Amino acid sequence: MRDEAMRRELIEELDRVLPAGRMITDPAVVSGYVHDEAEWAPYGTPAAVVRPRTAEEVRQVVRTCLRFHTPIVPRGAGTGLSGGANALEHSVIVSTEAMTAIKEIDKRERLAVVEPGVVNDHLRAACAEHGLWYPPDPASAPWSTIGGNVATNAGGLCCVKYGVTRDYVLGLQFVTGTGELVRVGRRTAKGVAGYDLAGLLVGSEGTLGVITEVTVRLRPARQPEHTVAGYFGSIVDAGRAVAAVAEAGLEPSALELIDRHCLAAVDEWKHMGLSTEADVVLLGRTDSAGPAGELEADAILACFEKAGATFAVRSTDQQEADALFDARRLAYPALERLGPVLTEDVCVPKGAVPDMLARIEETALRHDTLIANIAHAGDGNLHPLLITRPGDEAAKKRAQAAFDDIIAAALELGGTVTGEHGVGLLKRDGLAAEAGPAVLALNRAVKDALDPHGIFNPGKVIAGGQE
C-alpha cells in the first residue's frame, strides 16, 4: 500500500510540474516504452512515461524523481540492442522523442546543435543541404536518434574510416544527478579545459545524466563511392580478405560482411535474389577522390581475389551497389522474422577477424545453435546473431551458452565485449571479465560522483555504490 501511495504522489507531482500531455500512465501506451530491441533482456513496469519537450522540463522530472527516490530510465527511439533503455520496476521512463529540433547548422565552423530526439538520418539530410556530412551511420540510422547514438557511442558502416559517435561530439547539455542543467565540452576546434566530461557521457547509456542537447562536428560532403563486391565460399575466407585489406594499408569507407543466413532471410522478405549466388558476401567501398579512388577500389578487389573469392567485381551499377548495402541494413529485421534474436557485438583486432569468425562457426556447431553473421568487418566489429524458434526454451539455453562462449573468445583474441551496442543488461558479466576489479571500481567511482543518489538507470552497465 505504501508503494502504491508513493506512486500516486509521484504521478500527482509530475502532473503538477509538467505541462499537460507530457506524461503517460495508460498501461496500453506505456507498454510500447518498456523495452528496447534486446530480445532477451528483462524489463519491469514503470510508474509512468514522460515525454518532455524542453531541457527545463527534463530538469523538473529529475528533481521530482530525486525527491521520491525514483529511478529514471532515459530512452531515445528504443532501437538499442542491449537492454539499456529497458524499464525498471516503478521507474520513470524519460523519452526524448519529442525533442526534435535541429537548432543550428554552422557551415563555417562545421558543427550542428541538435536536441536528442533528432533522428540520425534527418540530421544527415539537413546537413547535406549545406554541403556537409554527419558520418556516424548505424544500421538503425533511419530510426535511431542522436541522443541514443550518443548514449551507446554508436558506430556504423563508415566508421572503419571516419570513426564513431564519440569522434563527432563536441559538447553536451545534460541534467545531472543533483538536478542541475549543465553544459560540458566546447564549440571550438581545440579545448582542454578540465576533464573531458562530454566524452565521459558518450557511451554512458543513460547512467550519468539525461542528455538534452548535443553539439556535433561535421565534415564536408564526401565524394561518390566506388563499390567492390566479393563472393566467398566460406566465412573464414571472407575474414582473410578483411585481414588482407588491413595488411595492404587500405582505408575503405566501408567493409561489410553478410553471410548466407542473412542473405536468405533478406531474400525471403524482400525477394532480392542474393542468396543464390554466395555463402558470404563482402562489400567494400572507397570514397577517395579521382584516380586515387579508382586505384583503391582495384586494390580492394585484388585483396578479395587473393583471399579466395569465388567471384569479385567492381560494381558499375549504382543501383545494384546500393541494393547490396540495403541488404546489409535489412539483415537484422529480416532475421527477427524467423524468431527471437540474441545479438552479439564483439570487436576484435582486424588481424583476428578470420580466427574469430572460425570460432563463431565452431560455437554454433558445439551448441547446436543457428548463428547468422553480419559485421562491420573492416574494423573488426562482428555481430553474430543467435536465432531460436519461438517458445523453444532448450534452444534458448543453448544460445545463451553460445553467447557467453563468443564473448570469451573475443576476449581471448584481444577484443572487447561490445563495439557499439553497449553493455546495458546483457553484457554486464562480459564487462566484468574484460575490465577486472580495479577498473570496475574506477567506473563505480565515476558513477557515484555524477549520480550520487543512484537514480539514473540503476543496475545497467555498472552498479554504483548507492544503488
C-alpha positions in Angstrom: 0.0 0.0 0.0 2.8 2.4 0.9 4.5 1.9 -2.5 1.2 2.5 -4.3 0.6 5.6 -2.3 4.1 6.9 -3.2 3.5 6.1 -6.8 0.3 8.2 -6.8 2.1 11.1 -5.1 4.8 10.9 -7.7 2.3 11.0 -10.5 0.5 13.9 -9.0 3.7 15.8 -8.6 4.9 15.1 -12.1 1.5 16.2 -13.4 1.9 19.4 -11.4 5.3 20.4 -12.6 4.9 19.4 -16.3 2.7 20.9 -19.0 -0.4 18.9 -20.0 0.2 16.0 -22.3 3.7 15.2 -21.3 3.0 12.3 -19.0 1.6 8.8 -19.9 0.2 6.4 -17.4 -2.2 4.4 -19.6 -0.8 0.8 -19.5 -1.7 0.2 -23.1 0.5 3.1 -24.2 3.2 2.6 -21.6 3.8 -0.9 -22.8 5.3 0.5 -26.0 8.1 2.0 -24.0 9.1 -0.7 -21.6 11.9 -2.3 -23.6 14.3 -1.8 -26.5 15.2 -4.3 -29.2 17.2 -6.6 -27.0 15.0 -9.6 -27.3 16.1 -11.4 -24.1 16.8 -8.6 -21.7 14.5 -8.3 -18.7 12.3 -5.3 -18.0 9.9 -4.1 -15.4 6.7 -2.0 -15.2 7.4 1.8 -14.9 5.3 4.1 -12.9 5.0 6.5 -15.8 6.5 7.6 -19.1 7.2 11.3 -19.6 7.9 13.0 -23.0 9.5 16.3 -22.2 9.9 18.9 -24.9 12.5 21.2 -23.3 15.6 20.9 -21.1 13.8 22.6 -18.3 11.1 20.0 -18.3 13.7 17.3 -18.1 15.2 19.1 -15.1 11.8 19.2 -13.4 11.4 15.5 -13.9 14.8 14.7 -12.5 14.3 16.9 -9.5 10.9 15.3 -8.8 12.3 11.8 -9.1 15.1 12.8 -6.7 12.5 13.8 -4.1 10.7 10.5 -4.5 13.9 8.4 -4.8 12.6 7.1 -8.1 14.9 5.6 -10.8 15.0 7.3 -14.2 15.5 5.4 -17.4 16.4 7.7 -20.3 15.1 6.5 -23.7 15.5 7.5 -27.3 13.8 5.6 -30.1 14.2 2.3 -28.4 16.4 0.8 -31.1 19.1 -0.3 -28.7 20.2 -4.0 -28.6 21.5 -4.4 -25.0 18.6 -3.6 -22.8 20.0 -0.2 -21.8 16.6 1.5 -22.3 14.6 -1.2 -20.6 12.2 -0.1 -17.8 12.9 -0.8 -14.2 10.1 -1.6 -11.8 8.4 1.6 -10.6 10.8 3.8 -12.7 10.0 6.8 -14.7 10.9 6.5 -18.4 12.1 9.8 -19.8 11.6 9.6 -23.6 13.3 12.3 -25.6 11.4 11.5 -28.7 9.6 14.9 -28.7 12.9 16.9 -28.5 13.5 17.0 -32.3 14.8 20.5 -33.0 17.9 21.0 -35.2 18.8 24.3 -33.6 21.8 25.2 -35.7 23.9 24.1 -38.6 27.1 26.3 -38.9 28.8 25.8 -42.2 31.8 27.9 -41.4 32.5 26.1 -38.1 31.3 22.7 -39.4 29.1 21.9 -36.5 25.4 21.3 -35.7 23.5 21.8 -32.5 20.6 19.4 -32.0 18.1 18.0 -29.5 18.5 14.4 -28.5 15.3 13.2 -30.3 16.6 14.2 -33.8 16.7 11.0 -36.0 20.1 10.3 -37.3 19.1 10.3 -41.0 17.1 13.5 -40.5 20.3 15.3 -39.3 22.3 13.8 -42.2 19.7 15.1 -44.7 19.7 18.6 -43.1 23.5 18.7 -43.2 23.5 17.7 -46.9 21.5 20.8 -47.7 24.5 22.8 -46.5 27.1 20.7 -48.3 28.0 19.0 -45.0 28.0 15.4 -43.7 27.5 13.8 -40.3 29.4 10.5 -40.6 28.2 8.1 -37.8 25.7 5.8 -39.6 24.4 2.9 -37.5 22.2 0.4 -39.4 19.3 1.9 -37.5 20.0 5.4 -38.8 16.6 5.8 -40.4 15.0 5.4 -36.9 17.6 5.8 -34.1 18.1 9.2 -32.5 21.2 11.3 -31.9 20.7 11.1 -28.1 20.5 7.3 -28.3 23.6 7.2 -30.6 25.5 9.3 -28.1 24.3 7.1 -25.2 25.8 4.0 -26.8 28.6 5.6 -28.8 27.1 4.2 -31.9 29.2 3.3 -34.9 28.0 2.2 -38.3 29.1 1.2 -41.8 31.5 4.1 -42.4 33.2 4.1 -39.0 36.0 2.0 -40.4 37.4 5.2 -41.9 35.6 8.0 -40.2 35.2 6.9 -36.6 32.3 6.6 -34.2 29.9 9.0 -32.4 32.5 10.0 -29.8 34.7 11.3 -32.5 32.0 13.8 -33.5 30.6 15.0 -30.2 32.0 18.4 -29.3 29.6 19.4 -26.4 26.6 18.3 -24.5 23.9 19.8 -22.3 22.5 17.4 -19.7 20.7 17.2 -16.4 23.0 15.9 -13.6 22.2 13.5 -10.7 21.6 16.5 -8.5 19.1 18.1 -10.9 21.3 20.7 -12.4 21.2 21.7 -16.0 24.8 22.0 -17.2 26.9 22.3 -20.4 30.2 20.5 -21.0 32.5 20.4 -23.9 33.0 23.2 -26.4 32.3 24.6 -29.9 35.9 25.3 -30.8 38.3 23.1 -32.8 40.5 22.7 -29.7 39.9 22.7 -26.0 41.5 21.0 -23.0 39.9 23.0 -20.1 39.3 20.4 -17.4 38.4 16.8 -17.7 36.6 15.6 -20.9 33.2 15.3 -19.3 31.4 15.4 -22.7 33.5 12.4 -23.8 32.6 10.6 -20.5 28.9 11.0 -21.2 29.3 9.4 -24.6 28.7 5.7 -24.2 27.4 6.0 -20.7 24.0 4.5 -21.6 21.9 6.9 -19.5 23.7 6.1 -16.3 25.3 9.5 -15.7 22.6 12.0 -16.7 19.9 12.9 -19.2 21.2 14.5 -22.3 19.1 17.4 -23.5 21.3 18.9 -26.3 24.2 17.7 -28.5 26.8 19.7 -30.4 28.4 17.6 -33.1 31.3 18.1 -35.5 30.5 17.9 -39.3 32.6 17.1 -42.3 32.4 18.4 -45.9 30.1 16.3 -48.2 32.2 13.4 -49.5 32.9 12.1 -52.9 30.8 9.4 -54.7 31.9 5.9 -53.6 33.2 3.0 -55.6 31.8 -0.3 -54.6 33.5 -3.7 -54.7 31.6 -6.9 -54.0 33.3 -10.3 -53.2 31.6 -13.6 -53.0 33.2 -16.3 -50.9 32.6 -20.0 -50.3 33.3 -19.7 -46.5 33.1 -17.1 -43.8 36.7 -17.7 -42.9 37.9 -16.9 -46.4 35.9 -13.6 -46.2 37.7 -13.0 -42.9 41.0 -13.5 -44.6 40.0 -10.9 -47.2 39.3 -8.4 -44.4 42.8 -9.1 -42.9 44.3 -8.7 -46.4 42.7 -5.3 -46.8 44.2 -4.2 -43.5 47.6 -5.6 -44.2 47.7 -3.7 -47.6 47.3 -0.4 -45.7 44.0 0.4 -47.4 41.4 2.6 -45.8 38.0 1.7 -47.2 35.0 3.9 -46.4 33.0 0.7 -45.7 33.9 -3.0 -45.4 30.8 -5.1 -44.5 30.1 -8.8 -44.3 26.8 -10.6 -44.8 26.6 -14.4 -44.5 24.2 -16.9 -46.3 21.7 -17.0 -43.4 21.3 -13.2 -43.6 21.1 -13.2 -47.4 18.5 -15.9 -47.3 16.4 -14.1 -44.7 16.5 -10.8 -46.7 15.6 -12.7 -49.9 12.6 -14.4 -48.2 11.4 -11.0 -47.0 12.3 -8.6 -49.9 12.9 -11.0 -52.8 16.2 -9.5 -53.8 17.7 -12.7 -55.3 21.0 -12.5 -53.4 21.3 -15.8 -51.5 21.6 -18.0 -54.7 25.0 -16.5 -55.6 27.2 -16.8 -52.5 27.6 -18.2 -49.0 29.2 -15.0 -47.8 29.3 -11.5 -49.4 31.9 -8.9 -48.5 31.2 -5.4 -49.6 33.9 -2.8 -49.8 33.6 0.9 -50.6 36.1 3.7 -51.1 35.3 7.4 -51.3 38.8 8.6 -52.2 38.6 11.3 -54.9 39.6 10.9 -58.5 42.2 8.4 -59.7 43.1 7.6 -56.1 39.6 6.1 -55.6 39.9 4.0 -58.7 43.3 2.7 -57.5 42.0 1.9 -54.1 38.9 0.1 -55.4 41.2 -2.0 -57.6 43.4 -2.8 -54.6 40.4 -3.9 -52.5 39.3 -6.1 -55.4 42.8 -7.7 -55.6 42.7 -8.4 -51.8 39.3 -10.2 -52.3 40.7 -12.3 -55.1 43.9 -13.2 -53.3 41.9 -14.3 -50.2 39.9 -16.8 -52.3 36.8 -15.0 -53.5 34.8 -17.2 -55.9 33.7 -14.0 -57.7 34.8 -10.4 -57.1 33.9 -7.3 -59.1 33.8 -3.6 -59.0 30.2 -2.5 -59.4 29.4 -0.1 -62.2 25.7 0.0 -61.4 25.0 2.3 -58.5 21.5 1.0 -58.1 22.9 -2.6 -57.8 25.6 -1.4 -55.3 23.0 0.4 -53.2 20.8 -2.7 -53.2 23.7 -4.8 -51.7 24.2 -2.3 -48.9 20.4 -2.1 -48.4 20.5 -5.9 -47.8 23.2 -5.3 -45.1 21.0 -2.9 -43.3 17.9 -5.1 -43.7 19.6 -8.2 -42.3 18.7 -7.8 -38.7 15.0 -7.1 -39.1 14.8 -9.9 -41.7 16.2 -12.4 -39.2 13.8 -11.2 -36.5 11.0 -12.6 -38.7 12.4 -16.1 -38.1 12.3 -16.0 -34.3 13.9 -14.4 -31.2 17.4 -13.0 -32.0 20.1 -12.6 -29.4 22.5 -10.1 -30.9 26.3 -10.1 -30.2 28.5 -7.1 -30.7 32.1 -8.2 -30.1 35.1 -6.3 -31.6 38.5 -7.9 -32.2 41.7 -6.7 -33.8 41.4 -6.7 -37.6 44.1 -9.4 -37.9 42.0 -11.6 -35.6 38.8 -11.5 -37.7 39.4 -14.8 -39.6 40.1 -16.6 -36.3 37.1 -15.0 -34.6 34.7 -16.0 -37.4 36.1 -19.5 -37.3 35.4 -19.7 -33.6 31.8 -18.4 -34.1 31.2 -21.3 -36.6 32.7 -23.8 -34.1 30.5 -22.3 -31.3 27.3 -22.7 -33.5 28.1 -26.4 -34.0 29.1 -27.1 -30.4 25.9 -25.6 -29.1 23.6 -26.7 -31.9 22.6 -23.0 -32.5 21.8 -21.2 -35.7 24.2 -18.2 -35.8 23.9 -15.7 -38.7 26.7 -13.2 -39.2 26.8 -9.6 -40.2 29.8 -7.4 -39.5 31.4 -4.0 -39.8 34.3 -6.3 -40.8 36.7 -3.5 -41.7 37.2 -2.5 -38.0 36.7 -6.0 -36.5 33.2 -5.3 -35.2 31.3 -8.5 -35.6 27.6 -9.1 -35.0 26.8 -12.8 -34.7 23.0 -13.2 -34.5 21.8 -16.2 -32.5 18.4 -17.3 -33.6 16.0 -19.7 -31.8 12.4 -20.8 -32.5 9.7 -19.0 -30.5 9.0 -20.9 -27.3 11.9 -23.3 -27.5 13.4 -22.9 -24.1 16.1 -25.6 -24.6 17.3 -23.8 -27.7 17.3 -20.5 -25.8 19.6 -22.0 -23.1 22.0 -23.4 -25.8 22.0 -19.9 -27.4 22.8 -18.2 -24.2 25.8 -20.6 -23.6 26.9 -19.8 -27.2 26.6 -16.1 -26.5 28.9 -16.5 -23.4 31.4 -18.5 -25.4 31.6 -15.9 -28.2 32.4 -13.2 -25.6 35.1 -15.3 -24.1 36.6 -16.0 -27.5 36.7 -12.3 -28.3 38.5 -11.5 -25.1 41.0 -14.3 -25.7 41.8 -12.7 -29.1 42.4 -9.3 -27.5 39.0 -7.9 -28.3 36.2 -6.3 -26.4 32.7 -7.4 -25.4 30.9 -4.6 -27.2 31.9 -2.4 -30.1 28.9 -0.2 -30.4 25.7 -1.6 -28.9 26.7 -1.0 -25.3 26.7 -3.1 -22.1 23.1 -2.5 -20.9 21.9 -5.6 -19.2 23.2 -8.3 -21.5 26.9 -7.7 -21.2 27.5 -6.9 -17.5 29.3 -10.1 -16.9 31.3 -9.6 -20.0 32.3 -6.1 -18.9 33.4 -7.5 -15.5 35.6 -10.2 -17.3 37.1 -7.6 -19.6 37.7 -4.7 -17.1 38.7 -6.5 -13.9 38.0 -5.4 -10.3 40.3 -2.4 -10.2 38.8 -0.8 -13.4 35.3 -1.7 -12.3 35.9 0.2 -9.1 37.0 3.3 -11.1 33.8 3.1 -13.1 31.7 2.8 -9.9 33.5 5.9 -8.5 32.7 7.9 -11.6 29.1 6.7 -11.5 28.7 7.6 -7.8 30.3 11.1 -8.4 28.0 12.1 -11.2 24.9 10.3 -9.9 25.3 10.4 -6.1 21.7 9.3 -5.4 21.8 6.4 -7.9 18.7 7.3 -9.8 20.0 7.1 -13.4 19.4 3.7 -15.0 20.5 1.8 -11.8 21.7 -1.7 -12.4 22.6 -1.1 -16.0 26.2 -1.3 -17.2 27.8 -0.8 -13.9 26.2 -0.6 -10.4 27.1 2.4 -8.3 27.6 2.2 -4.5 24.3 3.9 -3.8 22.2 1.5 -6.0 
